[in-house]
């Protein structure tokens, strides 16, 4: 099944999402910062990234922008405690596939992940590594 990257500075959320996705047949890797996520993206061809908005250092929007510019075929889901109209317009301009406001139901997130993974264009290893090398 698909490899997912979960980026959140809250260890509880990171571990809960990893365990839940693992139990549904996905392989989930986690990162606690955008910088750690970028390092993982340089080495692993992920099918989808889930990132929190508020991260230490580079925030989730900046991470989504960087990843979207370099690996445009990878769907990105944003999770956040904020639900502002300003955030909605910024998310739309970055091409983020979906936004979940905390608290959310895991089943809803799982349904969107399944749909996005099915729709996403498959990247060959060579395509991924070429795109990912531009991220670092």
N, C-alpha and C positions, 0 to 999 in steps of 0.2 A: 504494500500500500504506500501511500505518499509520506514523504518526510516533511515535517512541520517545524518551523522555528518559532518559539514563543519567547518574547522579550518583555520582561516585567521586572521591576526592582523589588517587588513584594514576593518574597520566597514562598509564601503560602499560596498565592495565586499561581505562580510559576509551577510549583509542584503539583497542585491540584489539576491544572490544565494538562500538564504532561501525563499524569496518571490516568486522567479521564480519556485523553486521546489514545494513549497506549492501549487502554482496555477496549478501544473500538477499532483496533487494528492499524493505527497510525504509528509512525516512529516520530517521536517529538524530542527535539533538542531544546535546551533553554539557555538564555543569556540574561544577565541582570542589568546590562547597560547596552546602549546603542553600539558603543565601541566593541564590546564583546560579540555582539551580533554580527558586526562587519567582519570580524576575524573568522567567525564560523562560516559566513557566506562566501568567503574566499576559498574555503576548502570543501564545502558540502553543497550538492545541488538540491536545495529545498524546493518543494512544490508550492509552499505557501508560507507567509509570515504573519504572525499575530503579534502586535506590539501595543504596549501601553502608551498613552500620550505623555504622561509625566514620568520621565526617566532622569536620573542624575546625569549631568553633562549634556550631551546631545539629546534633545527630546524626541519623542516618537514621530512627530511631523517631519523633523529634519532627517531622521532615519528613513522614513517612508519616501521622502523626496529623493534622497541619495540612491536608495535601492531602486526606486521607480525609474530613475534616469539610467541606471546601469543594467538592470535586469527587468526590463519592462514587461515581460510575460508572467512574472510571478505575482499572483494576487496578494494583496495586503489587507489585513483586517486590523482596525484600530479599536482598542478598548480604552474607556475613559470614564472618569467620574463626572466630567463636565458635559453639558448638553446645550451649548450656546449656538446661536445662529452664525456667529463669526467662525466658530470651529467648523460648522457644517459647510460653509462656503470654502474654507481652506482645504478641508478634506476632499471636497468635490474637485477642486482645482488640481489636486495631487493624484487623482485617479485611484484613490483608496477604494477598495471593493465594497467594504461594509464597515459600519461603526456600531459598537455595542456599548451602551451606557451601563456602568456598574450600579447596582447589581443586575446581572443578567442570568438567564437560564442556560445551562450548559447545552441542553437539547437544541435550543435555538441556534447557538453558535455551531454546534456539530452539523446541523442541517445546512447552514451556509457554507461551512468548510467542505462538506461533501459535494455540494453543488459547484463551488469554485474549482475544486480539484478536478472534477469531471470536465469542466469547461476550459480549464487552462491548457494552453498550448504546451506540448511536451518539448522540453529542451534536451538536445543531445548533450552528452558530457562535454564535448568540445565546445558547443555553444555556451554552455553554462560557465565553464572555466574561463573562456574568453571574456564573457560579461563580468564575471565575479572578479577577475584580476583587475578590472578597471575600478572596482569598489575600494580596493586597498591602496 
